[in-house]
């Protein structure tokens, strides 16, 4: 059984966080400024996509791409896609 993963990126005045539950089928939470804006009960191997908006006028939509390797057990990778540009979200240690 795996452990939880936490990814975080500051985007302008906003923070974007992705929490991935333990194991290959754990839940995914997408938070903007500490508030849950998207939730997926389970994730699967391959690509999982969550969408959210930055609370600006007008709202600024974005996607988070969570890649879970199919065959080799390794840590997931998380990418923020905003304005057509992909930016890796670094994993952070949460105690």
C-alpha beads as a LAMMPS data file, in Angstrom:
LAMMPS data file: protein, C-alpha beads

95 atoms
94 bonds

1 atom types
1 bond types

-500.0 500.0 xlo xhi
-500.0 500.0 ylo yhi
-500.0 500.0 zlo zhi

Masses

1 110.0

Atoms # bond

1 1 1 0.000 0.000 0.000
2 1 1 1.309 3.451 -0.927
3 1 1 1.212 6.695 0.974
4 1 1 -0.509 10.022 0.400
5 1 1 0.971 12.619 -1.940
6 1 1 0.600 16.378 -1.698
7 1 1 1.420 18.780 -4.540
8 1 1 1.445 22.565 -4.240
9 1 1 2.053 25.594 -6.420
10 1 1 1.555 29.306 -5.824
11 1 1 0.016 31.057 -8.816
12 1 1 0.004 34.825 -8.428
13 1 1 -1.876 35.627 -5.210
14 1 1 -3.449 32.142 -5.087
15 1 1 -2.331 28.748 -3.868
16 1 1 -3.234 25.520 -5.662
17 1 1 -2.922 22.226 -3.788
18 1 1 -3.618 18.645 -4.851
19 1 1 -3.962 15.917 -2.207
20 1 1 -3.836 12.322 -3.439
21 1 1 -4.960 9.597 -1.041
22 1 1 -2.907 6.468 -0.405
23 1 1 -2.735 3.555 -2.806
24 1 1 -3.463 3.415 -6.496
25 1 1 -7.150 4.189 -5.973
26 1 1 -7.123 6.896 -3.278
27 1 1 -9.209 10.045 -3.474
28 1 1 -8.040 13.298 -5.063
29 1 1 -8.779 16.767 -3.676
30 1 1 -8.092 19.989 -5.552
31 1 1 -7.889 23.073 -3.335
32 1 1 -7.616 26.745 -4.253
33 1 1 -6.626 29.049 -1.406
34 1 1 -7.326 26.212 1.046
35 1 1 -10.879 25.516 -0.181
36 1 1 -11.851 22.286 -1.958
37 1 1 -12.993 23.127 -5.505
38 1 1 -12.914 19.621 -7.027
39 1 1 -12.977 16.104 -5.636
40 1 1 -12.632 12.677 -7.179
41 1 1 -13.473 9.680 -4.993
42 1 1 -10.945 7.374 -6.682
43 1 1 -8.144 7.748 -9.163
44 1 1 -6.932 5.167 -11.594
45 1 1 -3.720 4.349 -13.402
46 1 1 -3.090 6.667 -16.315
47 1 1 -4.341 10.247 -16.520
48 1 1 -6.778 11.861 -14.091
49 1 1 -7.996 15.395 -14.800
50 1 1 -9.560 17.859 -12.359
51 1 1 -10.730 21.353 -13.226
52 1 1 -10.974 24.483 -11.145
53 1 1 -11.042 28.272 -11.329
54 1 1 -8.917 30.947 -9.744
55 1 1 -11.246 33.384 -7.946
56 1 1 -10.584 36.461 -10.044
57 1 1 -12.783 38.769 -12.088
58 1 1 -13.397 37.195 -14.493
59 1 1 -12.817 33.677 -13.128
60 1 1 -9.652 32.063 -14.468
61 1 1 -10.185 28.351 -15.349
62 1 1 -7.398 25.776 -15.126
63 1 1 -6.845 22.017 -15.191
64 1 1 -4.707 19.742 -13.059
65 1 1 -3.344 16.602 -14.705
66 1 1 -2.435 13.761 -12.365
67 1 1 -0.454 10.985 -14.021
68 1 1 -0.360 7.652 -12.224
69 1 1 2.035 5.171 -13.920
70 1 1 0.341 2.075 -15.366
71 1 1 2.936 -0.655 -14.959
72 1 1 5.761 0.498 -12.738
73 1 1 4.848 1.379 -9.149
74 1 1 6.167 4.894 -8.711
75 1 1 4.964 8.223 -7.408
76 1 1 2.317 10.136 -9.364
77 1 1 3.195 13.323 -11.234
78 1 1 1.038 16.408 -11.086
79 1 1 0.895 19.234 -13.640
80 1 1 -1.005 22.535 -13.670
81 1 1 -2.349 23.616 -17.059
82 1 1 -3.198 27.317 -17.092
83 1 1 -3.627 29.457 -20.214
84 1 1 -2.388 26.556 -22.358
85 1 1 0.909 26.305 -20.454
86 1 1 1.785 23.198 -18.422
87 1 1 3.778 23.674 -15.226
88 1 1 4.913 20.799 -12.977
89 1 1 3.560 20.951 -9.439
90 1 1 6.238 19.940 -6.929
91 1 1 5.413 17.425 -4.234
92 1 1 5.620 18.768 -0.713
93 1 1 6.137 16.940 2.523
94 1 1 3.190 17.163 4.905
95 1 1 3.779 16.069 8.472

Bonds

1 1 1 2
2 1 2 3
3 1 3 4
4 1 4 5
5 1 5 6
6 1 6 7
7 1 7 8
8 1 8 9
9 1 9 10
10 1 10 11
11 1 11 12
12 1 12 13
13 1 13 14
14 1 14 15
15 1 15 16
16 1 16 17
17 1 17 18
18 1 18 19
19 1 19 20
20 1 20 21
21 1 21 22
22 1 22 23
23 1 23 24
24 1 24 25
25 1 25 26
26 1 26 27
27 1 27 28
28 1 28 29
29 1 29 30
30 1 30 31
31 1 31 32
32 1 32 33
33 1 33 34
34 1 34 35
35 1 35 36
36 1 36 37
37 1 37 38
38 1 38 39
39 1 39 40
40 1 40 41
41 1 41 42
42 1 42 43
43 1 43 44
44 1 44 45
45 1 45 46
46 1 46 47
47 1 47 48
48 1 48 49
49 1 49 50
50 1 50 51
51 1 51 52
52 1 52 53
53 1 53 54
54 1 54 55
55 1 55 56
56 1 56 57
57 1 57 58
58 1 58 59
59 1 59 60
60 1 60 61
61 1 61 62
62 1 62 63
63 1 63 64
64 1 64 65
65 1 65 66
66 1 66 67
67 1 67 68
68 1 68 69
69 1 69 70
70 1 70 71
71 1 71 72
72 1 72 73
73 1 73 74
74 1 74 75
75 1 75 76
76 1 76 77
77 1 77 78
78 1 78 79
79 1 79 80
80 1 80 81
81 1 81 82
82 1 82 83
83 1 83 84
84 1 84 85
85 1 85 86
86 1 86 87
87 1 87 88
88 1 88 89
89 1 89 90
90 1 90 91
91 1 91 92
92 1 92 93
93 1 93 94
94 1 94 95
